[in-house]
């Protein structure tokens, strides 16, 4: 395989007396469509925030394109840009769609207003929201807000290749959406992976069956702070692993502890 884009070695994280991650090893490669799955409350979003550099582990090492990360993303830039799509879209309610999508360029680039507007409209077209730049988040459906957050995540500065995202992190992008809206988002994830100007590598945190099957090529199963199973998405219906079998059958009987 090629050199990993991101590598986690022995990552541990606790909150109080609760051990969330326990010596987790994870490697992300160029072109990965990786899903991190498992029951609720098992640390899936925590590991995503650690990858993004928004949360520091208690122990372990993080390497980004072979360079060890020291501290959080605010302490030192990674060799590559890592974008994140949050579960609740995390848009600024007081800003228009254009201002949300172009936020980093408006705040941190020397590009002129007209050029930023062109780039924003280009990204909105990519996510199927052309002509929506003057809307506010409150005027959009849940699925549309998710797509705006996708456009913001893939926004790049043409004057700085360092600002172009190499990896996207998706935190439950279809949570709370109806099946049709979920399908739109799932298709968009794959489309952005293939499309020029999108992002060819991503990590998807989800527990929804259709999202797992339609957006991932590779899966790791996180439970009790550790990766208990990993394999190709095509293996989830044939593996004998009892955790995977229980998870996808939605059975209350099995090794996964059901909280009453």
Order of alpha helices (4+ residues) and beta strands (2+ residues): beta-beta-beta-alpha-beta-beta-beta-alpha-alpha-alpha-alpha-beta-alpha-beta-alpha-beta-beta-alpha
